[in-house]
Every structure is written in C-alpha cells, then in structure tokens.
C-alpha cells in the first residue's frame, strides 16, 4: 500500500472510530432517562454467538426493539432497512424516555 493511501485509510478509520465513540457517548448520556432498550442481533456474529444475543434480549424485562441484522457479522455496518429500523428505534427510545423524564 502506498504511504498516501495508508495515511488516508488511517485518517478515515480514526474519523469513523471517533464518530462512533462520540455517538456512543451521547447515547450513554440518555441512560439515566432510558425506559427501553434497543438490541441489534447480527445473524452471523463471530465475536458474540447469536444464542447469547437472544439470552440477553429474553432476559431484558423492559420495553424493547429488536433489530435483526440478517447475514451480518459482528462489525458489519448497519445499512438499508436495518438502518431505517435503527433510526425508528432511536426515535421511539427518545420519545419514551422524554415522556418519563422528571
């Protein structure tokens, strides 16, 4: 790989990583207000076996939205219909959380 390409790839990776980290930080800020859960289940997850996904989902007693990522591995991007489902689920979570806010 040429050094210019490697630098571009590194910068892109860092930018995306920091964007994800920033989003995660913002989302974690809602946890004290959250009254539900969103679960993403990657069908071909090679890091966390899918049977464990279901154990967690089934154990969670609160309201929840489950988004199945068909054919997805652990680190695959969320795209297409699953992205729309995630956007809807986040909207639902924010709406239900703000309704229960003190």
Buried (B, 14 or more C-beta within 10 A) or exposed (E): EEEEEEEEEEEEEEEEEEEEEEEEEEEEEBEEBBEBBBBBBBEEBEEEEBEEBEEEEEEEEEEBBBBBBEEBEEEBEBEEEBEEBBEEBBEBBBEBBEEEEE
